C-alpha cells in the first residue's frame, strides 16, 4: 500500500485548504500534520527544512518536498494523473492552456484583492487587529472589477476553463469561502448571476464540503 502524502499546516489556511481540496478531488491518500502557528512551529528548523520561507503548507511525497499551494496542486495532478478526477488539470494541450490562463487570472487578479479582504474581514477580528476601512473599500472595488470579467466568462461556459470543473475553479474556493461564508461579503458573488451560479456549483462538490468540515473541526 502506498504511503500517504503529508500536508503540514492548519486547514483554516486558504493555501492549505487549496491543497486538501486537490488531494480529495484526485482521491490521493494524505496525512494532515498539525502546525501550531501561534506557537511558531512554522519557524522551527525542522519545518524550515521543508518550507524555507516558514509558511504553510509544506508538502511531502516520499523523498519529495514542495511548498506553494498552486505548485503543489499542479504536481499532484501530474503525478497522480490516473487517479480521481482525471480532467482536473486537463487532458490535452488546449485544455491545459485554458486552465493555466485562469489559474494565472486567479493568482494575479483575483487573489490579491480577495486575500486582502479575507485578512481584513475574517482574520483581523480574530487577531484583535483593527480593520482598515479604506483598504477594504479599495479591494472590494478591485475584486468587483475582476468578478465582472468572470461573470461575462461564466455566461459563456459552465466553468472558468470550459464546461468541466478544473483546477482553475478549485483554486478560487478557499478565499471565496471566507468572503461568502464568514465576512458578510457574499453579495460580491451572489449578486452576479453567473458567478453566483458557478459558486453554488463548485462549493457543493464533495471534496470541498469535506475541507469545510475539516475547517470547522479545527476552529
Secondary structure, DSSP 8 states (H G I E B T S, - for coil): ----EEEES-TTSHHHHHHHHHHHHTT--EEEE---GGGTGGGSHHHHTT-TTS-S-EEEETTEEEESHHHHHHHHHHHTTTSS-TTTT-SSHHHHHHHHHHHHHIIIIIHHHHHHHHIIIIITTTTT----HHHHHHHHHHHHHHHHHHHHHHTTSSBTTBSS--HHHHTTHHHHHHHHHTSS-THHHHTSHHHHHHHHHHTTSHHHHHHHHHHHHH-
